[in-house]
């Protein structure tokens, strides 16, 4: 995906201050993320204006999965370059959560 995008998601639920710290530290290490801010129960993740690299997308999938965040907004990052592993692997743990049933 070209251009800046903002993911707006609900959650996550944290179980301790350390859990919350680890979550935001993990997000801060993902290269495509510009800023993150929370507002009530929503999380706003502003991405840098460039395509999301495969490694960064895999990290977003992993953190959304680990913290039980709705993964369907990640569908917007489907591209011709990543379709081979992202969309075309209906056996992946994230597939149904992002694209629906195969």
N, C-alpha and C positions, 0 to 999 in steps of 0.2 A: 504494500500500500504506500503510495506517495503522499506527501503532505502531512501536516500535523493532524493528529487525531486525539480525542479525549475519550477514554473509557470511563463510563459512569456505572458503577456497580454497587450492589447492596452488600453490606458486611465488610469484613468478616467478624466473627465473634472471637474474642481473645479470652484465654483462660488464665492469664497472669500478665503482669507488666512485662516480664521477660518475653513471653510469647508475642506480645505486641511489638516489642523492640526488634525481635528477630524478623518478624514480618516486614517491618519498614526498612530494616537493614537489607534484607533480601531484595526488596523492590529497588532500593537505591543502587544496587549492584547491577541491575539490568540496564545495559547500555542504551537502549532505545527510549528509556523513560527520562523525561525532562523534569517533571515535578509530580508530587503526589500530595493531595490534601483530603482530609476527611471533613465531612459536614453532616452532623447527626449520624444517620445510619448509612450515608452514602460515601463512597470513596471515588475521588476524581483523579484519574491517572492521565496526565498529559504526556503524549509521546513526542519525540523529536520529529521534525519534518523531513523524514526520509523513509525509505522502505524498512520494514521491521526485519532484521536478519533472522535466519532460521534459529540460531542459538538463542536469541532473545525471545522468540516466539515459543520455543520449547520451555524456557524458564517461566514465561507468563502462564503457559498451560500448567506447568508443575505447581506454581504457587497458587493459582486459582484452584487446582485440584486439592492440594494439601489443606487449604483454608476454606474449602467448600464454597467457593465463590462461583456464581453462575458463569459458565464458560461460553455461553452462546455469543456474547459480544466479540469474542475472538474470531468469529467467522469472517469478519471484515478484513482480516489479514490474509485471506486466501489469495494466492496469486498463481500465475502460470509457473513461476519458478519454484514454488513450494508445494504445488498440488500433489506431486508424487508421494510425498510422505505425510502431508497434512490432511488432504481430503481423500486421497485414494487408498488409504489404509483403514478400512472400516473395522478392523480388529483392534485398533488402538484404544487404550483406556479412555481417551478423551472424545472419540469420534461421535458417539451418540449425544453427548452433552453439548457439542458444538454444532453438529450438522443434523441431528435427529437420527432416527433409526435408519440403518443401511437398507 
